[in-house]
Amino acid sequence: MKHVLPTARLTTLGDRLQRVNRITLGFALLIVALLIIASSFSISLFSLVDASRVKASVLAENASASLMFQDARSAQELLQSLQQSPDVHAAALYDKNRQQFASFVVPEHSVPASIGSLQENMAYGWEYLNFTQPVMLDGELIGGLYLNVDLAMLYMQMAWQATITLGAAFLAMLVANTLLRRLNRSVLQPINGLSALMEQVSDQNDYSARAGPSDITELNALAEGFNDMLEQIQQRDIARKEAENKTLRLAYFDSLTGLPNRQSFLERLGREVRIAEREKTRLAILFMDLDGFKGINDSMGHNTGDLILQWAADRLQQGIRPYDMVVRAPIDESEVELARLGGDEFTALIPRIAKPEDALLVAHRIRELMRRPFVLEGREVVLTASIGIAVYPDDGEDASSLLKHADTAMYHAKDEGRDNCQFYSASLTERVQHRLNLESNLRHALARNEFSLVYQPQFDLIRGSIQSVEALIRWNHPEQGVIPPLDFIPLAEENGLIVPIGEWVLRTACADAARWRHEGHALRVAVNLSPMQFKDPELVKMVLGILGQTGLPPELLELEITEGAVMEDSGATLATLEALSLQRVQIALDDFGTGYSSMSYLKRMPLNNLKVDQSFVKGLPHDRDNRAIVRAILSMARNLGFSVTAEGVETLEQADALKKMACDTLQGYYFSRPVPAADIPALLSRQWLADGPSTCFIDPASAAASDQGA
């Protein structure tokens, strides 16, 4: 409401005019100052209430996941962020039973252990504001947030602003008293202007408005004081909005890559699905997972992993740029959205595609970009991407089903060998469900004692007898029967279970070998190590500990490693191999010839044995190329002082050919399929000819059907 002070046309004596004008001016200034103070207080109070309510609402929304998963640590970290808000003296999260779950309290304050109601409420007093905000998840009440805001700082600010305003008004009245006779009209005009400005600020919340200058110094000082007050209110309003924007960004964007997060992506996807339904258009989702990222993250550290994720996000953004998509008409780049769902999982939303194959071209573009090596500290790190594609409306009519089906297609891409992309089909759901069930059962298989070991003999051509065996794991599933290693070892490597499983294999194999030795059979046992086990800095300690516990001499243990593990981190690999070799543990390089070993590395490695991959043995003795490769491996091994074991020997012809080439040891179905530990002594008691095996003990064709991939 606009207040206009009546003015009288005075024709009396000068003293009376001066006195009346002084009273009139003083009254007007007082009214204006009080209105300014009251308006400022009202604006500040309402701003504080609004900011606190927004803060409580955002905190309640962000706390839903912590309450849902009973994650007190993340809830406490969330409340600790209130340390940046000096006016908040206490806050607490309560579960749906209204009991305190987490709290933040400044000294000399407290929060109740329980709360009467979880519904939205605000209570206030002369010294505080109390807010209660419900915490909802999918429309269900799961808890509440309590927020206590102290008003002392507000009162201090208002007292300071009131002092400035009243002081300026008093100063203006003193100075203007000598000029009232001549300046009565000019004085009232700027005062009325200030009053109008105050009403504008109060009515429109326009804190950018400012009082204009006056040719009267005192009134100009009053205007400047008023402007200073508006400046402070405006800055506080800007700070509040920035805090709201920051909180909003935390809620909708990934802090590591700056990309939209899962929540943001799902909301955008829901909107685009509704648009596509209305406009009868298609859209595609690409669900991308970085192959091999877990191994890099575990071996090189989380800081390096975070850096690679940031680089990968940049690569992915290059891959989805609209002007790179020749399959589509030029569109606004903002229409294509890339998001990070978590970990090494990313998604891309491509609206208004003409046909499903358009999304495939984008996926191939992304794969090409991801194959380029990342250079980190002078080393090249190569990551590939497995991509699943789901298309609306063919593969789902809502956001959740589309995302789920794209995820399913991504797992199928991984099963097909990684670094490829696959479209979703209904049959994939059953396959992925089987894979997930298998992974779930695998997590409990070790505790349920469902694993067992079998051993395949290795025939020493020089001694004419079995001198060693290779330990091979089998999973005896209670419902599915024996599951071959090829079906579960890749799963174990993906989720990290290969480390405890590998330790169990090593411990069991050493215990069996120690028992055979006690029975008079000093057999060397070969155990495979996965690349993930080889990256474990405690590997040497673990191996020596098991040898000590089982009583097996180190020279009767042979650890088989792959060429990939040797080449991945040559410095660390060499140190680990040397530490094991110094303890007389034998080292074998498995599947030699199929990887990318460097001859210079082989010369430096303390290896004892090379195992020729069965793919080179299979064509013997007729395949000239395979004969040449095997002869080259044997010649190189002799020069380097390594023994050689040929894998996959299934026929007498293969055995004779390898014997003529002076191969040291043979292993394969021609001699024996893998057998339980209890059957090994019986194999050792069989008769062998001095120059090789006397006969094939089993039918190689039937044996191959049961143990391929062991």
C-alpha positions, 0 to 999 in steps of 0.5 A, spaced: 500 500 500 502 506 498 502 511 503 502 519 501 503 524 507 499 530 506 502 537 506 500 543 508 501 550 504 504 554 510 503 562 510 505 563 518 511 565 521 518 562 519 519 559 525 512 555 525 513 553 518 520 550 519 517 547 525 511 544 521 516 542 516 521 539 520 515 535 524 513 533 517 519 531 514 521 527 520 515 523 520 515 522 513 522 519 514 521 515 520 515 512 516 519 510 510 525 508 514 520 503 518 517 501 512 524 499 509 526 495 515 519 492 515 519 490 508 527 488 508 525 484 514 519 480 511 523 479 505 529 476 508 525 472 513 521 469 507 527 468 503 530 464 509 524 460 509 524 459 502 531 457 502 530 452 508 524 449 505 528 448 498 534 445 502 530 441 506 526 438 500 532 437 496 536 433 502 530 429 503 530 427 496 537 425 496 536 422 502 531 417 500 537 412 497 540 412 504 534 410 508 532 405 502 539 401 503 540 403 510 546 407 508 548 411 515 554 413 512 552 416 506 546 419 510 551 422 515 555 425 509 549 428 506 547 432 513 555 434 514 554 438 507 550 443 512 556 445 515 556 450 509 550 453 512 551 457 518 544 458 519 542 451 520 544 449 527 541 442 527 538 436 522 536 429 522 534 423 518 528 419 521 526 412 519 519 410 517 518 408 525 520 416 526 527 414 530 533 418 528 537 415 523 543 420 522 544 427 525 548 433 524 548 438 530 552 444 532 555 445 539 550 446 544 544 444 540 541 437 540 535 434 535 530 429 538 531 421 538 524 420 535 519 425 531 512 425 532 510 426 525 513 425 518 509 429 514 511 436 512 510 442 517 514 448 519 514 451 526 517 457 528 519 461 534 522 468 536 529 464 535 528 459 530 524 455 524 523 448 524 522 444 518 519 437 517 520 434 510 517 427 508 522 422 505 519 419 499 521 413 494 516 411 489 510 414 492 512 411 499 513 414 505 520 411 508 522 417 513 523 424 514 528 430 515 528 435 521 531 441 520 532 447 525 534 454 522 537 459 527 534 466 526 540 470 530 544 471 524 537 474 521 536 479 527 543 481 526 543 483 519 536 486 520 539 490 526 545 492 522 540 494 516 536 498 521 541 502 524 544 504 517 537 506 514 535 510 521 542 513 521 541 515 514 534 518 515 536 522 521 542 525 518 538 527 512 533 530 517 538 534 520 541 537 514 535 538 510 532 542 516 536 548 514 533 548 507 526 546 508 523 553 507 526 552 499 527 545 498 520 542 501 517 540 495 524 537 492 525 533 499 518 530 498 519 528 491 525 523 492 522 520 499 516 518 495 520 515 490 524 511 495 517 509 498 515 507 491 521 503 490 520 500 496 513 497 494 516 495 487 521 491 491 516 488 496 511 487 490 515 484 485 521 481 489 525 485 484 532 486 488 535 489 482 531 495 482 535 501 485 534 508 487 536 514 483 541 519 485 538 526 488 541 533 488 541 533 495 547 530 499 543 527 505 537 524 500 542 521 496 546 518 502 539 515 504 538 512 497 545 509 497 543 506 504 537 503 501 541 501 495 546 497 499 541 494 503 538 492 496 545 489 494 545 485 500 539 482 499 540 481 491 547 477 493 543 473 498 538 471 493 543 470 488 547 465 493 540 462 494 539 460 487 546 458 486 546 453 492 539 451 489 542 450 482 548 446 485 544 442 489 540 440 483 546 439 479 548 434 484 541 431 484 542 430 476 549 430 474 555 425 475 560 429 479 566 425 475 564 426 468 559 432 468 554 427 464 547 427 466 546 421 471 541 415 471 535 420 474 536 425 469 537 420 463 530 416 466 526 423 466 529 425 459 528 418 456 520 418 459 519 425 456 522 422 449 518 416 449 512 420 450 514 425 444 515 419 440 508 416 442 505 422 440 509 423 433 509 416 431 517 416 431 522 411 433 528 412 438 534 408 440 538 407 447 545 405 446 547 401 453 555 401 453 559 397 458 567 398 458 570 391 457 576 390 461 575 396 466 575 393 472 581 389 471 585 396 470 581 399 475 584 394 480 591 394 478 592 401 476 588 404 482 581 408 483 585 415 481 587 412 474 580 409 473 577 415 474 581 419 469 580 413 464 572 414 465 573 421 464 577 420 457 572 415 455 566 420 457 569 424 452 570 419 447 563 417 447 561 424 446 565 425 440 561 418 438 554 421 438 555 428 436 549 429 431 554 432 425 557 425 425 551 422 424 550 421 417 544 417 418 540 423 420 538 430 418 541 435 422 538 436 429 540 440 435 546 437 439 542 437 445 537 432 443 542 427 443 543 425 450 549 421 453 549 419 461 553 415 466 549 410 469 554 408 474 561 405 474 563 404 467 556 403 464 554 409 460 547 410 455 546 414 449 539 416 447 538 418 440 531 420 438 527 420 432 531 415 428 529 413 421 530 405 422 534 401 427 540 400 423 541 408 424 543 406 431 548 401 429 552 406 425 552 410 431 554 404 435 560 402 430 562 409 431 563 409 438 567 402 438 572 405 433 573 411 437 574 407 444 579 402 440 584 408 440 589 407 446 589 411 452 596 414 453 597 414 461 604 415 464 608 413 457 603 406 457 598 405 452 591 402 455 586 399 450 579 399 452 573 396 448 566 397 449 560 392 449 554 395 446 546 393 447 541 397 443 534 397 444 529 401 440 522 404 441 517 401 440 519 395 438 523 393 444 519 396 449 514 402 450 516 405 457 523 408 459 524 402 464 523 396 459 527 400 454 533 401 459 532 394 461 532 391 454 538 395 452 542 392 458 540 385 456 543 386 449 549 389 452 550 382 456 549 378 450 554 383 446 559 381 452 557 373 451 559 374 444 566 376 445 566 383 447 567 389 443 561 388 439 554 391 439 547 387 439 540 388 438 535 386 443 531 380 442 526 377 446 530 370 447 535 374 450 531 375 456 532 368 458 539 367 456 541 373 461 537 371 466 540 364 466 547 368 466 545 372 472 542 366 476 549 362 474 553 368 477 548 368 483 550 361 484 557 362 483 557 367 489 555 361 494 559 355 490 565 356 494 562 356 501 557 350 499 563 346 497 561 345 490 567 345 486 572 339 485 579 338 482 580 333 477 587 332 474 590 330 467 597 327 467 603 329 463 607 324 460 615 325 461 618 322 454 625 322 457 623 318 463 617 314 460 612 315 465 608 320 468 611 325 472 606 331 473 599 333 473 595 339 471 589 341 476 583 343 473 577 345 476 569 343 475 563 346 478 558 340 481 552 344 480 546 341 485 541 342 479 545 343 473 550 338 474 557 339 472 558 346 469 565 346 464 570 352 466 568 355 460 561 357 462 563 360 469 571 362 469 569 368 465 564 370 470 568 369 476 573 373 472 568 379 471 566 379 478 572 378 482 571 371 485 576 368 481 581 370 486 578 366 492 576 361 487 584 361 485 586 360 492 582 354 493 584 351 487 591 352 489 590 350 496 587 343 494 592 342 489 597 342 493 594 338 499 593 333 494 600 333 491 602 333 498 598 326 500 601 323 493 608 324 496 606 321 502 604 315 499 610 315 495 608 318 488 612 325 488 608 328 482 609 335 480 602 339 480 601 344 475 596 350 477 593 355 472 593 363 475 588 368 472 591 375 470 587 378 476 590 373 481 597 375 478 596 382 479 595 381 487 601 384 490 600 378 496 600 373 491 607 370 493 606 371 500 599 367 499 603 361 495 608 360 500 603 360 505 599 354 502 606 351 501 608 351 508 601 349 510 600 343 506 608 341 506 609 340 499 616 342 497 616 348 492 619 344 486 613 340 486 608 346 484 608 349 477 604 355 476 601 356 469 601 363 467 598 366 460 602 370 455 597 376 456 599 376 464 606 376 462 606 382 457 600 386 461 605 389 466 612 386 465 616 390 471 611 387 476 610 381 472 618 380 472 618 381 480 613 376 482 616 371 477 623 372 480 620 372 487 617 365 486 623 362 482 627 364 488 623 359 492 624 354 487 617 354 485 616 352 477 613 357 472 610 355 466 608 359 460 601 356 458 598 356 451 604 359 448 604 361 441 597 364 441 599 371 444 604 376 443 610 374 447 616 378 446 622 374 445 626 379 449 621 378 455 622 371 455 629 371 455 629 375 462 623 371 465 625 366 470 621 360 466 621 353 467 616 350 462 613 352 455 606 349 454 605 349 446 597 350 445 593 344 442 591 348 436 599 347 433 598 340 436 592 338 432 594 338 425 600 334 427 604 330 423 601 332 417 600 340 417 607 342 415 606 349 418 604 346 425 610 342 424 614 348 423 612 352 428 612 346 433 620 345 431 621 353 432 618 353 439 622 347 441 629 349 438 628 356 442 626 353 448 632 348 448 636 355 447 633 358 453 633 352 457 626 351 458 622 344 457 616 344 453 610 340 454 605 339 448 597 340 450 592 336 446 595 330 444 589 325 442 593 320 437 598 315 437 601 319 430 601 326 434 605 323 440 610 319 435 611 326 431 612 330 438 617 324 440 621 325 434 621 332 435 624 331 442 619 334 446 619 333 453 612 332 456 606 330 452 599 331 455 592 330 452 586 325 452 591 319 448 594 318 455 588 320 460 582 324 461 582 329 467 581 324 473 579 325 480 585 325 485 583 318 488 584 315 481 591 318 480 595 312 483 592 307 479 594 311 473 601 311 475 601 303 476 600 302 469 605 299 464 608 304 459 613 302 454 620 305 454 619 309 448 612 312 449 605 310 451 603 302 450 596 304 448 590 309 448 587 308 455 580 311 453 577 313 447 579 320 445 572 322 441 568 321 447 573 324 452 573 330 448 566 331 448 566 332 456 572 336 457 573 341 452 575 348 454 578 345 461 
